[in-house]
Amino acid sequence: NRTDAFSHIGVARDLVAALSHNSQLNYADLELRTPALSSTTFAETESEENIEIDFEAAIRYSGLMIEDIEVTKAPEWLRKKIESIGLQSINNIVDLTNYILHETGQPLHAFDADKLGTPIDIRWARDGETLQILDGTEIKLTREDVVICGDSPQCLGGVMGGKHSGVSEKTTRIFLESACFHPSVVRKTSRHHGIFTDASFRFERGTDPSVVMQALHRAYDLLKGMCSTARVVDSIDLYPFEVQPAQISFKPSATRKLAGANISDVRISGILKS
């Protein structure tokens, strides 16, 4: 029930910490290996002029505008991965976003860029606005809902995408969103509308803003392997108030007293770092 562990990489991190410091097991050389990311740098053109955001709703908001996309059946390796964890394969783009979510714990959302429109506005919903979500249900929005808009609301931020701007077999351009929404905002929206998704589950518990761009790089690396013509024509990364790591006072002597065991400072440091 912790977001940092609710992914394959998160589980692997915990296993390395548990096994490599167990003196009864011979796993001292275990280390966490995460997928290597390419050195691709994304061009930023007029992105900041084409997007508006209320930072009371989102801590960080990033995205890639990708052209020359071909939406097809996902390759066999991706279908097998998706189906092995009980999900239904949809297409290469939707399956890719689900794969990244379960691998890294970072939700992504792919919009049909031609249907989304510009400028993109991340804001609070207004009285009287409605949104038809992906399952076809039309919901009445409230002022406590965060929406991603083009000409009108196209996505319930952190919860579920809209049907109109969803990816289809006719899609050739996508806007791939990776964000960190405030947990309380997503929690209120999810409960008010009774919509519970893999994305809202993670956002409600607090996702890691430092993973936002890493997830986009990972997604683009995999996308290029499936669709060689795909290319990033624009990118955004809006993160004005960087979240600093928490600092916690810690006394090894108190740990030894509480545990009733003589754990060395070196070993304590190693456990915490891992």
Salt bridges, closest charged atoms under 4 A:
ASP4 OD2 - ARG2 NH2 2.88
ASP14 OD2 - ARG2 NH2 3.49
GLU67 OE2 - ARG173 NE 3.37
GLU67 OE1 - ARG231 NH2 3.12
ASP68 OD2 - ARG231 NE 2.85
GLU76 OE2 - LYS80 NZ 3.25
GLU103 OE1 - ARG218 NE 2.82
ASP114 OD1 - ARG173 NH1 2.54
ASP121 OD2 - ARG123 NE 3.58
ASP127 OD2 - ARG143 NH2 2.84
GLU129 OE2 - ARG123 NH2 2.76
ASP145 OD2 - HIS193 NE2 2.79
ASP198 OD2 - HIS102 NE2 3.51
GLU204 OE1 - ARG191 NH1 2.82
GLU204 OE1 - ARG205 NH1 3.99
ASP237 OD2 - ARG60 NH2 2.75
ASP265 OD1 - ARG256 NH1 2.82
